[in-house]
Amino acid sequence: MDYSESVQSQYDWSNIAPSKAIVKAIASIENVEEIDLPEVLDTTLYDHVDPEALDFLITDDGHILVSFTMGEYKVQINGGTLKISFS
């Protein structure tokens, strides 16, 4: 992947939990299975944000902006849009 670019996807949060979407997206970028992501990044999503709290906050009912880093990735959720970029 060209790390100067970002990956952006639109989601219906009633169909996939935001925490799952983040892990799937970064695993896809890294070209690894989701289960192997903690070894590849040497970190987990839980090390940076509480996945249950994130899933509770992000819904299709409202508009919220959340931004944090996970390893070398910047994760941003803006409404139904998930954007991941290399930081």
C-alpha positions in Angstrom: 0.0 0.0 0.0 1.1 3.5 -0.6 1.1 4.9 2.9 0.6 8.5 1.7 -3.0 7.5 0.8 -5.9 6.7 3.1 -8.7 4.2 2.9 -12.2 5.4 3.3 -15.4 3.3 3.5 -19.1 4.0 4.1 -20.9 1.8 6.7 -24.3 1.1 8.0 -23.5 0.7 11.7 -26.6 -1.5 12.2 -24.9 -4.2 10.1 -21.3 -4.1 11.5 -19.9 -2.9 14.7 -17.4 0.0 14.3 -14.8 -1.9 16.3 -15.1 -4.9 13.9 -15.0 -2.6 10.8 -11.7 -1.0 12.1 -10.0 -4.3 12.7 -11.2 -5.7 9.3 -10.0 -2.6 7.4 -6.6 -2.5 9.0 -6.1 -6.2 8.6 -7.0 -5.8 4.9 -4.5 -3.0 4.5 -1.8 -5.1 6.2 -2.9 -8.1 4.1 -3.2 -10.4 7.1 -6.0 -12.3 8.9 -7.8 -10.3 11.6 -6.6 -12.7 14.2 -3.0 -12.0 13.3 -3.3 -8.2 13.4 -2.1 -7.8 17.0 1.1 -9.6 16.2 1.7 -7.5 13.1 1.0 -4.2 14.7 2.3 -5.1 18.1 -0.9 -3.6 19.6 -4.6 -4.2 19.7 -7.6 -1.9 19.3 -8.3 -2.3 23.0 -4.9 -0.7 23.8 -6.2 2.5 22.2 -9.9 2.7 22.8 -12.6 0.6 24.6 -14.2 -1.3 21.7 -17.5 -1.7 23.6 -17.7 2.0 24.3 -16.9 2.8 20.7 -19.6 0.5 19.5 -22.1 2.1 21.9 -21.2 5.7 20.8 -21.2 5.1 17.0 -24.7 4.4 15.7 -26.8 5.2 12.7 -29.1 7.4 14.9 -26.7 10.3 15.3 -23.7 12.0 13.9 -20.5 11.8 15.9 -16.8 12.3 15.1 -14.3 10.0 16.7 -10.5 10.1 16.0 -7.6 8.1 17.5 -4.5 6.3 16.5 -3.9 2.6 16.5 -0.3 1.7 16.0 0.8 3.7 13.0 -2.7 4.2 11.7 -5.0 7.2 12.2 -8.6 6.1 12.6 -11.4 8.5 12.0 -15.2 7.8 12.1 -17.4 10.6 10.9 -21.0 9.5 10.9 -21.1 6.5 8.6 -17.7 7.0 7.2 -14.6 5.2 8.4 -11.3 6.6 7.2 -7.9 5.0 8.0 -4.6 6.6 7.1 -1.0 5.9 7.9 0.3 8.4 10.4 
